[in-house]
């Protein structure tokens, strides 16, 4: 089975899904900003807000929520890819259930990294994508899936802990605002919301694809050395 090919097909689907599904919302925002019909009413509401503000924010949030869903799909695809490689190439045959549980306590990215390093000598850190970025895709997916607030469609990142880098999947404007409010660099006064726009989603999709392309070649060189 060409596991990498199937992963690429899933990534291609995510690209197409996002481009097609986000287009109407992006166009709505553009029309509102350009005062184009049907958003060309120049009147202001009684509360002083510009017309169609609610429609603009709804369209903006719709694009963001779509990005959340696509990032979750990417995390799932990457997980399925590594799991399938694990099953196909017997990397876990010498590991009992208790050992595997210990390896995966800090996440499946680290777990599979340890397994493939031990069994085949393929370290994720030798690849083109920083391991922390792969982990951030998963951690952000977890933040999206474990949203507990009923008042918002925008989930928050987990509370900041010492040593953790600023999140990639966050609004730059929001991070600048929070940096002025927060005097403690090891904590967040207000955890930033998860923000997945087109640029950030494409960066994640491209990074995951680059990692899988490298990993496929590196793993095959170890599993079938004579044929590479």
C-alpha angles and dihedrals in degrees: 000000000000096000094177091056092055090049091052090052090054091049091049089052091052091051092052094043093053095045094049099039097044096048097084092049093046089049091051090054091048093051092048092050091047094045091236124158130311085022098051101104105128095198122110125223122250092257092060096252119133117256118272094018090134091051091049094050091046091053091047092050091046091057090048094049089049088053089051091053093047092049089052089051090052092051090050092049092050091047091050091049095053092042091053092048088050092053097042098047099040096238092151101046094103094045120086122213095263093053091048091051090054092049092052098045091098094046138292095270090062091039095055091040090058093045096049091044093052098042104034105012092242110140120194089216089067090063130090096259124069110245092228089061091054088049091049090057088056095042091050090049088053091051090051094047095045097050107149101178116105092190100066143038089212114086122210129235115250116272112284118260127195114279096019115127122233110276119263092209096065136097113267091216091052093047091052091051093048092048089060092048098044116072095177111078091197096060143036120236086202119015109235120244122252109261120187112173127168094274094049093045092049090049090054094045092049093046093050091047091049091050094049093047090053095041093050091055094043093048095047089051088059098039097043105021094162094058098048 
